[in-house]
Amino acid sequence: MHVPAFGSRPIVSRPLLGHALTAWAASAVLLLGLDSLYRPWVASALFTLVAPGISALVAARYFLRHGAEEALSAAIWFTGVALALDLLLATLVRGRVELMDPAFGFGLPLILVFGATGLVGEIVPGVVQRRAV
């Protein structure tokens, strides 16, 4: 018989982690695409505006599931995954750390991702409940 060491509930659910990784991957592809088309500061500005929308769309899909985490918890995980993988990517691609323009940096997009994910997490479950009634 297998007895879990720290309880039966994992720290993060697989669906939440999967959606957070999906949002980050889609945002990373967007940033690389924008960087290939525009100057770094334009690409960074467009990324700052569009990345939260991508996260919001992925978060909406996540929150449509029954048993989704609370909005704050999901927003923290979405932002934490993005931060960790952005830092890892910046470390691995040393010559391209300037991919994010200093005017926007990594902070502003992450703050907007956090806000968009949290907002969607507050709105979507209420809309789903109203439709069910």
N, C-alpha and C positions, 0 to 999 in steps of 0.2 A: 504494500500500500504506500502510495506517495503522499507525503505530508509537506505542503508548502512551508518554506522557512519563515516567510514574512506575511502570511495571510493568503487568502485565496484570490484576491483581486490584484491584477498587475498594476504597475504605476500608470501606464497609459494603455488604452485599448488599441488593438491593431487597426480598426477602422480609422480612429483619430490620427494615429501615426501615419497611416497610409495616405489619408487626405492631406495632411500637413506636408508630407514628402511630395505629393502630386502638385500641390500649390507652389512649393519651392521650385520643383523641376520646370514647371510651366513658366514661372517667372524668370528662371535662369535662361531658358531658351529665348524668351522675349528679350532679355537684356543683351544676350549675345547677338541676336538678330538686329536689334536697334543699333548696337555698337558697330556692326558691319555696314549699316546704311547711313549713319549720321556721325557727326562729330561727337566726341565723348560727352560734352556738356549737354548737347541736345538729346542724345541717347539717355543720359542719366535723368534729365528732366522728364522725358516721356515715360521712362521706366517708373519714376516716382509717382506719376499720375495713373499709370495703367496697372502696375503690380497689385495695388490694393483691390482693384476690380477683379483680377484673376483670383486672388485669395478669397474674395467675397463669393464668387461663383462656386469655387470648390467647397467653401464652407457651407453654402446653401445646400449643396448636394449632401454634405455630411449631416447637417441638421435636419434634413428631411427623414433621416433614419429614426426609427424608434430606439430609445436607449442611448441617444447621443449625450455627450458630456454637457455640463453647464457651459454657458457662453464664455464666462471668464476663463475657465479651465482650458477650453478649446482655443481661445485667443492666445493664451500663454503658450500653449504647445505649438500652434502655428508659427508664432513669432520666434519662439525658442529654436525650433527646427530651422527656420530661415536664417536666424543669426548664426547658429552653429555651422551650418553648411556654407553660408557666405564667408565666414572666417576661414573655414577649411579650404574653400576654393581660392580665396585670396592668398592663403599661405602656399598652396600648391602651385599657383600661377603667379609667381613672384613678379614677373615683368608686367603683369596686367592688373596690379592692384589699383591703378588709377582708372579702372573701368567705371567706377562711380566718381562723378565729379565732386570735388570738395564742397561745392556750394550745396549739394544735396546729400552727399555721403551715404552711409548705410543707415544712419539713425532715422532720418525722416521717412524713408520707405517702410522701415520696420514699425515705426509708430503708426503709420497709416494702415499697415497690414493688421496690426493689433486692433486698431479701432474698427476697421471694416469687418474683421472676423467676429469681434464681440458684438457689433451692431447686428450683423446677420443672425448671430446666435440668439439675440433677444427678439428679433422680428419673426423669423421663420417658424419657430414652434407655435407662436401665437396665431399666425396665419393658418397653419395646419389644423390647429384646434378649432378655429372658427369655421373652417371648411367642413370639418367632421360633424359639426352640430347641425 
